[in-house]
């Protein structure tokens, strides 16, 4: 991976620190093959998951896989991958499923009530500034 601007790297590190209290999931709610998804997501330490490993989850998390706590655990890596790999989209369109009527979306939509969003906001602003340089 390419070297990151020091300020942006510090903000990414802050994201990892802010979300460190959220442990890796022991199981996942998913519409299809939750055991395989979990095996992939836990096959390496969080900071070492490749875009290929975490990408499908990043695309599914908002609608069909896991819950808010799971998402908070993986969010720093999703953000880092998106910042480091400018063409990384986090998913392949063929990986999408139809969202269930109830699921993690409601909890994720309430992300403004999270106690830790400011670090994410700062990271996103810094990544946008870095991308526009």
N, C-alpha and C positions, 0 to 999 in steps of 0.2 A: 504494500500500500504506500501511496505517496505521503510525504511528510506534511503535517498539518501546521498551519499558522499557530504559534505558541498560545495566543489568547484563545483561539478556538479549541485547541487541545485542552487547555485549562477548564473551559466551560464544559467540554465533553466529560472530563474527569469529574467535575462537579455534579454532572448528571448521574454518573455512576455512583458517587457518594450519596446523593440525595435519595436514590432509589435502592440503595443497598439493603435497607430493612425488608424489602419484599423478596422472599425466598423463591428459589425455582419451584415451579409446581411439581407436585408428586403425581398428579393426574390432570387431565384436561377434559373439559366438555367439548366435544366436536361432533359435527354431523357425520364425518367419515374418518375412520382410522386414527382415533386419538392416540393409541399406543405408538404407532409409527411416528406421528408428529412429535410426541413427547420424546421419543428416543432420539430423534434428530436434534431437537432443541437442547437436549442434555448430553449430547455426544462430545461436547467440548466445553471448556470454561466460557462463560458469557462473552468475555472480551475477545475470544478466539473464534466465535461462530462466524462462518463465512456468510457472505450475502446469499449464496445458494442455500445454505442451511436455514437461515432465519427469514429469508425472503418470502417463502410461501406463508409462513405464520404472519408476517407483517401485513400481507394482503388479506388474510382471513380474520385477523384478530378483532377488527371492528364489528364483524357480523356473525362469524360462525365458530370461532375457536377460543376457548378459555374465558376468563372473566377479567375484571378490572385489576385485581391483584396480579394475575399472570402478566397482563399487559405492562403494568408498572415495572415488573421485574425485567422484562425484555426491552422496554422503551429506550434505555441508554444505548443499547447496541443497535437498535433500529435507527436511531438518530445518527449515531456515529457512522454507520454503513451508508446512510443517505448523504452525509456530508463528505465522506471520503471518496465515494464512488459516484461521480456526478451523473452517470447514466443509469445508476441502480434505481429501479422502480419498486423493488420489494416484492414483486409478484409476477407471475405469468398469468395472463387473462384466463387461460384454460384452468387455472387452479381455483377459480371462484366457484362458490356454491351459492344457492339462493339463501338469503339470511332467514333464520327462524323468526317466528313471530315474537318470541321473547328471547333474550340473550344478553350478551355483554354490552350491546349497543347503548342501552339505557344508562348503564353505569358509566360508560366511556363518555357519553354525552354530558354527564354531570362533572366532567373533569375540572371545571372551574371551582368546584368545591374541594378538590384535592388540596392537601396541605403543602404539596411540593411542586406546584406548577411554575413558580417563578424561575427556577433554574432551567426548566425546559424553554420557557419564553426567552430567557437571555441567550441560551444556546442557539435557538432558531434565529434570533436577530443577528447574532454574530455570524452564523453560517451564511445568512443572506448577504451580509456585508462582505464576507470573504468570497462568496461566489460572484459578486458584482465587481470585484477588483480586477 
